[in-house]
Amino acid sequence: MTDTELLEKTTAKAWPDRLYAQLRAGGVTHTSYVPDAGHARLIDLLRSDSEVTATVLTTEEEGVALAAGAWLGGARSVILMQSSGVGNCINMLSLPVIARFPLLMLVTMRGEWGEFNPWQVPMGQATEDALRSIGVRVFRAETAEELLAIVPAALVEAFDADQQIAILIGQRVMGEKKW
């Protein structure tokens, strides 16, 4: 293994820990999520933090309402979901867009590189366009380093400028899923 490959492998394994630190440094004290293997480490870190309220969702659109409520209660929230979940919450996204509530979503992509499940492909292809069409600003990260460079700016835009932000985390960041 080359030094570059080793660095990439180390970074790929460490990104959830570094992302967690960025979210906490950005004042995030609430998270909501539908369990997801791509977010598993980040979910564990947030759940184990006694200063973070972590809410398991039955469907992703509940997270949009919880994020709005958290903001009204003085907390910063992040929603963790897969790209398939974006399709579930597209109508609810009108709440933060119209009411100008800050929103930060971290979306692990499916239906892309190395996808084994054909049911994930259509929404994976439509995710970015669907979010943009409803008025959500979209950033895309194809590497762990890109993700970690985007998050601090996204925190500022969401919570200081009352923007609705989705960060799409490319499937390569998490690695190929094998079942």
N, C-alpha and C positions, 0 to 999 in steps of 0.2 A: 504494500500500500504506500502510495506516495505521500509526502508531507501535505500536499494540497487536499488529497482525498481524506486523510486523517483529520485535518482541520475541519473540512466540510462535515464529516461524520460527527465530530465532537460538537460543532455548532448546532447541527441538526438535533442532537439529543438535549442540548442545553437551552434551546430557545424557549421552552415553556417557563423555565425558571427565570430567565431574563425578562420575559414578557410579564410574568407575575410581578416582578420588582418594578417594572415600568408602570403597570396599572396602579399599584399601591402608591408609588411616588406621585402619580397623577391624581391621587385622591379617591380612587375607586373603592367604595365600601359595600357595594352590592353587586351581585351577579345572578343571572338566571340562565338556565341551560336545559336542554334536552340531552341526556347522556350521549356522548359521542367519543369514539376511540381517538379521533384526532385531537380532541381537547382534553383527554383523560388526565394527563399530568397537570395541566393548568387548573382543571376543575378540582383535583385533589389539593393543590396548593391553596386555592381560594377557600375551599371548604374547611381546611385545617386552620385558617387564620381566624382567630376569635373576634377580630374587628371587622370581618366581612360577613355580611348576610348572604348566604347562597340558597337560591330557591330552585328546586327541580320543577320543570314545567311539564305539563301533559301535552302541550302543543306550543310552538314557537311564538305565535301571536300574543300569548299571555305575557311573554317577556317584554313586549313593546309597552303594554299597559303598566307593567311593574316598573319599567324604567322611567316612565312618566311620573308615576306615583313616588318613586324614590327621589326624583328631582324635586318634586313639590315638597317632599319631606326633608330636603336639604342634603340628599346623598347623591353620589355619582354612581351610575350603574353601567355594567357592560353585559350584553347578551351574547352568549356563545351558542352557535348553531352550525349545522351543515347547510350546504347550498340547497338541499331538498327542502329544508325548513323555510327558506325565503319564500317559496311558493305558498306555504301555509300562512304567512303573515303579511302578504302584499297589501291586502285591504286595510289592515290595522295600521300599516305604516303611514296612512293619511293622518293619524292622530298627531305624531310628532312633527310631521311636515307642515300641516296647517296651523297647529298650535305653537310651533317653533320651540318645542321641547328638545333639548339636546338628546342625541341618541348615538351610542357607539355599539356596533355589532362586529364581532369577530366571526367570520364565516369560513369554515373549512370546506374546501371545494371537493365535490365528487363529480363523477362523470367525465373525468379528464384523464391525464396520464396514468396508464396502468390500471384503469378501472375494470373490474371484473363483473360488475352488476349493470346490465344494460338499462335497468329501470332508473338508474342515477343519471344517465347521459342527457336526456332532454332538459331537465331543470338545471343541470350543470352548465349546459350551453346557454340557457336563458337567464341565469342569475344576474349577471352584470346589467344586461339590458333592462330586466324587470325592475331592479333597484333604481337605476337612473331614470326610468320612465315615471316612477312615482315621486321622484324628487330627492332621492338619497344620493349623496356624494359617495363615489366608490374609489377606493384605492386597492391595488392588487400587489401582492407579494409572491414572488416565485422562489425566493430563497429565505432562509431564516434571517440573514443579515438585512435583506430588504424589509422584512416584517418589523424587525427591531428598529429600523430607521424610520418607518412610517408611524409607529404607535405614538411616540411623543407628540408629533405634529397633529395627529388625529385627536388626541386627548385635548389639546388646546382648541382645535377647531370645534369639536363637539361641545365641550363644557364652557369655554370662554366666549365662543361666537355663536352658540345655540344652533349648531349645525347637526344634521343627521348624516352619520358616517358609517359606511360598511367597509371593513377591510377583508378582502377576499384572500384567503390563504391557500395558495396553489397546492395541489395534491402532492407535488414533489417535496414540499417542506415537511410533510408528515411521513413520506415514504409510501411505497406501494403496499396496498392492503392485500393480504392473502388469507383466504378462509379455508 
